[in-house]
Amino acid sequence: TFEKKKDRLQKMRYALSLISTQKDIAKIMRQLVSEGIVEGSEAEHLRVSIDRLLLNEPLASLFAAGATVRLKKEFLLPKGKMLLADRLVTRPDGTEVLMNVVAGEGNDASRKQLSRALQAYQSMNKPHCRGLLVTLADSGTEWVD
């Protein structure tokens, strides 16, 4: 269930975890309504918020039709620890971005988790991949090393 205070941002984060490209937004909104995650009256507001967020770079290119997207990318670390990134995007030019979305403003723990996932992926002969943390509370993006 979603906390009342962060309800809208948590629903937005969940929707973004299901969207591969911008053309998927309408389909995902219908899915969220049918699953009872959002009510019909709030689906349009959520769609507009997501559209607005994805208008600007770097997010526009990470949700573009030409990008190859892998959702919920898992990384197994030594000692059996598992890390999860929300999406791994390969842009048409071959550059890769590992991305996590947080409903709040982000904190050191979310940066550290993304950094560890990024290091794990870079160690798999992908040294040029970059990490991007998206904070929904302020519609911000932050590159993470």
C-alpha positions as CSV (number, residue, x, y, z in Angstrom):
1,T,0.0,0.0,0.0
2,F,1.0,3.6,-0.4
3,E,1.6,6.1,2.4
4,K,-1.0,9.0,2.3
5,K,1.7,11.7,2.5
6,K,3.8,10.4,-0.5
7,D,0.9,8.7,-2.2
8,R,1.1,10.7,-5.5
9,L,4.9,10.4,-5.7
10,Q,4.9,6.7,-4.9
11,K,2.3,6.0,-7.6
12,M,4.4,8.0,-10.0
13,R,7.5,6.0,-9.1
14,Y,5.6,2.8,-9.6
15,A,4.3,3.9,-13.0
16,L,7.8,4.9,-14.1
17,S,9.0,1.4,-13.1
18,L,6.7,0.0,-15.7
19,I,7.2,2.4,-18.6
20,S,9.8,1.5,-21.2
21,T,9.3,4.4,-23.6
22,Q,7.0,7.4,-23.7
23,K,4.6,5.7,-26.0
24,D,3.8,3.2,-23.2
25,I,2.4,5.9,-20.8
26,A,-1.3,5.7,-21.9
27,K,-1.2,1.8,-21.7
28,I,0.4,1.9,-18.3
29,M,-2.2,4.4,-17.0
30,R,-5.0,2.0,-18.1
31,Q,-3.2,-0.9,-16.4
32,L,-2.8,1.1,-13.1
33,V,-6.6,1.9,-13.2
34,S,-7.5,-1.7,-13.9
35,E,-5.3,-2.9,-11.1
36,G,-6.8,-0.4,-8.7
37,I,-3.5,1.4,-8.1
38,V,-5.0,4.7,-9.3
39,E,-8.5,5.9,-9.7
40,G,-9.7,7.0,-13.1
41,S,-9.9,10.6,-11.9
42,E,-6.3,10.7,-10.9
43,A,-4.9,8.8,-13.9
44,E,-5.0,11.9,-16.1
45,H,-3.2,14.0,-13.6
46,L,-0.6,11.3,-13.1
47,R,-0.1,11.0,-16.9
48,V,0.4,14.8,-17.2
49,S,2.9,14.8,-14.4
50,I,4.9,11.9,-16.1
51,D,4.7,13.6,-19.5
52,R,6.0,16.8,-18.0
53,L,8.9,15.0,-16.2
54,L,10.0,13.2,-19.3
55,L,10.1,16.4,-21.5
56,N,13.5,17.4,-20.3
57,E,16.9,15.9,-20.8
58,P,18.4,13.6,-19.7
59,L,15.1,11.8,-19.1
60,A,13.6,12.5,-22.6
61,S,16.4,10.4,-24.3
62,L,16.1,7.7,-21.6
63,F,12.4,7.1,-22.4
64,A,12.8,7.7,-26.2
65,A,11.5,5.1,-28.7
66,G,15.0,4.3,-30.1
67,A,16.5,3.3,-26.7
68,T,16.9,-0.2,-25.5
69,V,15.5,-0.5,-22.0
70,R,15.9,-3.2,-19.4
71,L,13.6,-2.7,-16.4
72,K,14.5,-3.8,-12.9
73,K,18.1,-4.8,-13.6
74,E,19.5,-7.0,-10.9
75,F,23.2,-7.2,-9.8
76,L,24.6,-10.0,-7.7
77,L,27.5,-8.9,-5.5
78,P,30.0,-10.9,-3.6
79,K,28.7,-12.6,-0.5
80,G,25.3,-13.1,-2.3
81,K,24.1,-9.5,-1.8
82,M,21.6,-8.3,-4.5
83,L,21.3,-4.8,-5.8
84,L,18.5,-3.6,-8.1
85,A,18.5,-0.7,-10.5
86,D,15.1,0.6,-11.8
87,R,16.3,0.7,-15.5
88,L,19.3,0.2,-17.7
89,V,19.1,2.2,-20.9
90,T,21.2,1.9,-24.0
91,R,20.7,4.9,-26.1
92,P,20.9,4.7,-29.9
93,D,24.4,6.1,-29.9
94,G,25.5,3.2,-27.6
95,T,25.9,5.1,-24.4
96,E,24.4,3.4,-21.3
97,V,22.7,4.9,-18.3
98,L,21.8,3.0,-15.1
99,M,18.9,4.8,-13.4
100,N,17.0,4.7,-10.1
101,V,13.9,6.7,-9.2
102,V,13.1,7.8,-5.7
103,A,9.7,9.2,-4.6
104,G,11.3,11.7,-2.2
105,E,14.2,14.0,-2.5
106,G,16.9,11.4,-2.4
107,N,19.6,10.9,0.2
108,D,23.0,9.5,0.7
109,A,21.7,5.9,1.0
110,S,19.9,6.1,-2.4
111,R,23.1,7.6,-4.0
112,K,25.2,4.9,-2.4
113,Q,22.9,2.1,-3.7
114,L,23.0,3.5,-7.2
115,S,26.8,4.0,-7.0
116,R,27.3,0.3,-5.9
117,A,25.0,-1.0,-8.7
118,L,26.9,1.2,-11.2
119,Q,30.3,-0.1,-10.0
120,A,29.0,-3.7,-10.3
121,Y,27.8,-3.0,-13.9
122,Q,31.0,-1.2,-14.8
123,S,33.1,-4.1,-13.6
124,M,31.2,-6.3,-16.2
125,N,33.3,-4.7,-18.9
126,K,31.0,-1.6,-19.1
127,P,33.3,1.1,-17.8
128,H,31.5,4.0,-19.6
129,C,28.1,3.5,-18.1
130,R,26.8,6.5,-16.1
131,G,24.4,6.5,-13.1
132,L,21.3,8.8,-12.9
133,L,19.3,9.4,-9.7
134,V,15.8,10.8,-10.4
135,T,14.1,12.5,-7.4
136,L,10.4,13.0,-7.9
137,A,9.8,15.4,-5.0
138,D,11.6,18.1,-6.9
139,S,11.6,16.6,-10.4
140,G,15.3,16.6,-10.2
141,T,18.1,14.5,-11.8
142,E,21.6,13.9,-10.4
143,W,24.4,12.1,-12.1
144,V,26.0,9.6,-9.6
145,D,29.5,8.1,-9.9
